[in-house]
Amino acid sequence: MASSMLIGILITFLVIVLVLYLVGRLPIDGRTKQVVQIIVIIIGIVSLLKYLAVF
């Protein structure tokens, strides 16, 4: 049980990092890029909190 939760957390973290990297590579305006990065971080934090059974 604990190992599957740890794997889920690790995969979620890696997906967040990958999406943030890809957003950083997009040729869009700096302000828009910041907004997208904040949205990705918020979604990632909520997803990680679900794995930790906070929600």
MODELLER restraints for C-alpha pairs under 7 A, 6 or more apart:
rsr = mdl.restraints
at = mdl.atoms
rsr.add(forms.Gaussian(group=physical.xy_distance, feature=features.Distance(at['CA:5:A'], at['CA:51:A']), mean=6.65, stdev=0.5))
rsr.add(forms.Gaussian(group=physical.xy_distance, feature=features.Distance(at['CA:9:A'], at['CA:48:A']), mean=6.26, stdev=0.5))
rsr.add(forms.Gaussian(group=physical.xy_distance, feature=features.Distance(at['CA:9:A'], at['CA:51:A']), mean=6.58, stdev=0.5))
rsr.add(forms.Gaussian(group=physical.xy_distance, feature=features.Distance(at['CA:12:A'], at['CA:48:A']), mean=6.95, stdev=0.5))
rsr.add(forms.Gaussian(group=physical.xy_distance, feature=features.Distance(at['CA:16:A'], at['CA:44:A']), mean=6.04, stdev=0.5))
rsr.add(forms.Gaussian(group=physical.xy_distance, feature=features.Distance(at['CA:20:A'], at['CA:37:A']), mean=6.20, stdev=0.5))
rsr.add(forms.Gaussian(group=physical.xy_distance, feature=features.Distance(at['CA:23:A'], at['CA:33:A']), mean=6.81, stdev=0.5))
rsr.add(forms.Gaussian(group=physical.xy_distance, feature=features.Distance(at['CA:49:A'], at['CA:55:A']), mean=6.68, stdev=0.5))
